[in-house]
């Protein structure tokens, strides 16, 4: 997994294994809009080098890109037990003042309540279209990432189990990995992906990329000159797919077939990370 540079210092506290999940943070309500964005706002995710998986890395990068687009500073903290600290059980989550919010959608709403929005300039039709494409990304790309991680036996056996359980001692590392795999496979069965083959999943990814490529066209962003949360979400997933080493290159090759999507990823990396002194995302 390649390292990602973002605004602020990245902290990876301690390398000792976590033997038991801590209690989750609970979001506190009230006073969201009245408080300015603090300089010590923090984003939590799993350990970057040895633990975080493709889907969680994509979700974290999407939130980081969104906050960069809003020009809001965030410090990234990598914790082995970040998944268990999250109020929803999913990463990333942000800690801002006395508020704890997880996942891109709720974070977008939280940031909007503080007076920062990337999509206020869109009309109602455009907002509906933006939400539809975000659903497409979550239903296709995110689900494909989860499938590849946990349902493709080669990837699960060679990469996923080792990374997911890496912070924990034996036998907890195996127990947690198999428990997570069972949960994901149950979800896949519930949404009709349980019997899909890898080739079918890759075809779904290609169709999603084709739809995104057609919508983007020659524009710099999906809604012309200014990015929205859709751009942050797409960037997070596509960039992570392109830069994550898996057992084969089949997934990344689907994205590489669309030159405007590659240029889109490079544009956001350069403008919102390199040009702001964060260095290249590598």
Secondary structure by P-SEA (a helix, b strand, c coil): cbbbbcccccccccccccccccbbbbbbbcccccccccccbbbbbccccccccaaaaaaaaaaaaaaaaacbbbbbbbbccccccccccccccccccccccccaaaaaaaaaaacccccccccaaaaaaaaaaaaaaaacaaaaaaaaacccaaaaaccaaaaaaccccaaaaaaaaaaaaaaaaaaaaaaccccccaaaaaaaaaaaaaaaaaaaccccccccccccaaaaaaaaaaaaaaccccccaaaaaaaaccaaaaaaaaaaaaaccccccccccc
